[in-house]
Amino acid sequence: MEQIGPYIFGAIFIFVLGTFAYRIFRYKSIRGMFFGAPVLSMVGEVECAKQGPVRLVIRVHELGANEMHKPGVGLELVGKSIASYDMMTATLSAHQAKALAALLERAARGHNPS
């Protein structure tokens, strides 16, 4: 029974590594793996106002079809500082992306009277 331990650890390691490899191959990139859909192109990026030593960038990606066979929009939030790098992704449907754009537009109008 004591000799099964290394095999169980090895099997779990191979399973996790295989899952990552499958998702990278299926979605054609590491970034696509995080979004759960292939990345067709990067539309652009916006650098946010600096908050101390942290630099935050929001990148917008055009995504191909995902598991639900619908293309979407990917938001990638990247935070960088002297000793750290943090990336978070969000996948939006076309409807959700339009709703977010409307909210951003409404917030920007409220601070910039015409």
ChimeraX attribute file (.defattr): number of C-alpha atoms within 10 A of each C-alpha:
attribute: neighborCount
match mode: 1-to-1
recipient: residues
	/A:1	4
	/A:2	5
	/A:3	7
	/A:4	9
	/A:5	10
	/A:6	10
	/A:7	10
	/A:8	11
	/A:9	11
	/A:10	12
	/A:11	12
	/A:12	12
	/A:13	12
	/A:14	12
	/A:15	12
	/A:16	12
	/A:17	11
	/A:18	12
	/A:19	12
	/A:20	14
	/A:21	14
	/A:22	13
	/A:23	17
	/A:24	18
	/A:25	14
	/A:26	14
	/A:27	20
	/A:28	15
	/A:29	16
	/A:30	16
	/A:31	17
	/A:32	22
	/A:33	19
	/A:34	19
	/A:35	24
	/A:36	22
	/A:37	28
	/A:38	25
	/A:39	23
	/A:40	15
	/A:41	11
	/A:42	14
	/A:43	11
	/A:44	10
	/A:45	14
	/A:46	11
	/A:47	12
	/A:48	12
	/A:49	10
	/A:50	10
	/A:51	8
	/A:52	7
	/A:53	9
	/A:54	15
	/A:55	16
	/A:56	19
	/A:57	18
	/A:58	17
	/A:59	17
	/A:60	19
	/A:61	22
	/A:62	18
	/A:63	24
	/A:64	19
	/A:65	15
	/A:66	16
	/A:67	8
	/A:68	7
	/A:69	9
	/A:70	12
	/A:71	20
	/A:72	22
	/A:73	25
	/A:74	27
	/A:75	20
	/A:76	20
	/A:77	18
	/A:78	16
	/A:79	16
	/A:80	14
	/A:81	12
	/A:82	8
	/A:83	5
	/A:84	8
	/A:85	11
	/A:86	10
	/A:87	13
	/A:88	12
	/A:89	17
	/A:90	13
	/A:91	21
	/A:92	18
	/A:93	14
	/A:94	13
	/A:95	11
	/A:96	13
	/A:97	16
	/A:98	13
	/A:99	13
	/A:100	13
	/A:101	12
	/A:102	12
	/A:103	12
	/A:104	12
	/A:105	11
	/A:106	12
	/A:107	11
	/A:108	11
	/A:109	11
	/A:110	10
	/A:111	8
	/A:112	8
	/A:113	6
	/A:114	5
